[in-house]
Amino acid sequence: MRNLRFKQLANILWLAGAAMVITGCGMGSGRVRSSDYPFDFHVNCILDDRHVILFLVDGCRADLLGEMARSGDLPAIKKYLIERGITAACAVSTIPAVTTASVAAMTCGVYPGNLDVIGNRWFDQSRSRRNAVFSIRDFYTPNEYMRRKTIYEVLGGEMTVAVCTRSSRGATYNIPMYYNLVGMRNYLFGRWEKVDEIFIEQFGDVVECANREGVFPRLTFFHLPGLDSVSHRHGPFSSETRAMLKDVDRTIGALMEGLQRNGIMDSVCVILIADHGQVLLRKENYLLLEKYFSSELGLAALDRYNSVDRSGSLAKKERFYNRFCIIVANNGRNASLYVRHNPERRWIPPERMPSWREKATWEELRDYQTPSGAVDLVERLRSVKSIRFVIGQPGKGEVAIFSSAGESRIRTEGPNGGSLFAYEVVSGEDPLGYRDDPHAAKLMDGNYHASSEWLNATCDLAQPDVVAQLPSLFESPCSGDLFLVAADEWDFEEVNKSSHGGFLKGEMQVPLVIAGPRIRKGTIGKVRIVDVMPTILEYLGRGDRIGGLDLDGVSFWKEIENPKSQIPNPN
């Protein structure tokens, strides 16, 4: 991998705010560019009709993009993608629907739990390591954890480019967020429209490299973070978010015009997708779990990240973590709870409990020792108004979902979280509300049903695709003992106006538009973002490489292929 990180230098530049020109990079030289840098590239290399450019618009709601495209506010996306290609009627994100987990899952075609990348934050108990991917130092943590091949690795030997994405392992060329100093300056000052614009303009460097090597990239992946940040601060339907999406449209339009100017528009497949949506919160509605466990149960809890977490000393971290009974991995509208194992049938201080490498049992969670006596953590948490779901794994192949008014079970058959799924209400109301829908209720017959059946039945419901996705989350050794989902309009952080990470339709549904050679026009039914990876492979004529990858995603290439086209033999 020809990596363009310049990690030590980038860290210094981040802290000092310096402006320098970095030379000698594999993707060209001048990295400091003004905001009026001319976006003009000239392609002079070999192309066939098996090239993909993917734009991931972080945090973009499907309904917002559709509404703005119909009203004429997104002319480029409408002209170059929607009118030329195919749009998914319903595309869903992953569980959890947070950037690091969802992008890693899409890159590998596998659910987050089967990757060990289960959020933006998680606790690796086996290594006494709390992970958070928000600093330069930790930007590439997903590459270390992903235990399946990325699409870049599967396409090994062919030129691939990853721009501003944490899940870049195996890419021929990797352009991280901090590669462009002007982009970083705009990032630090919150000028998000410039951030996305500048990083799309890195396509000029991609073309320079392609011209030198004589071949156009097989896959170019752009992660555009601006809209998500604006939406968090102003709301998913705010004027600021709409303006940001218009800027994304303008910048994508500039790249598409460049393809057209070079006469290669019909040689490149273009995909627009998001990793998740967002839902609006009430300003006063947040629950800080670190404080809750301390004040309500007398259990020392750790959520906020600090200098110890980034310490290179394992012994120092273990001494610090051993002061706590609960470690919280807070991911906005969800949180993983790691509960300290206490083999005693009485309260003992956390310093005397076994190490974090030992997991608490389900029985222990239901009768957990606190300074004031034993507490059923599940029952206590399900009664908190700011928590909608408390979820755990009573036994292998079984996931329990608790709400304040009901309890249900997902049961699975097959490896890696299951390939067949049964769902039933154990008591009270159906936590997911599926029993009230005739199509979903038909699957609640006590029998096991395929993942595709659950997707088709629930994709348009208030909480889509939970049954088939949720079990795999508990397959990861990095998963918490309990998984919490915030109530509607609530968050586990105090700074956001809108957020994501729960099961609601607005956070789970994402836009998906694909246009290019050999792709028909119109719509496609219901798909998942993990389906995109195998679909790209099949589109590129590399479908023979899918076998043995053990994917959760399923290619939908045959559903979008223009019946009048034929895939050329890549050999």
Order of alpha helices (4+ residues) and beta strands (2+ residues): beta-alpha-beta-alpha-beta-alpha-beta-beta-alpha-alpha-beta-beta-alpha-alpha-alpha-beta-alpha-alpha-beta-beta-alpha-beta-alpha-beta-beta-alpha-beta-beta-alpha-beta-beta-beta-beta-alpha-beta-alpha-alpha-beta-beta-alpha-beta-beta-beta-alpha-alpha
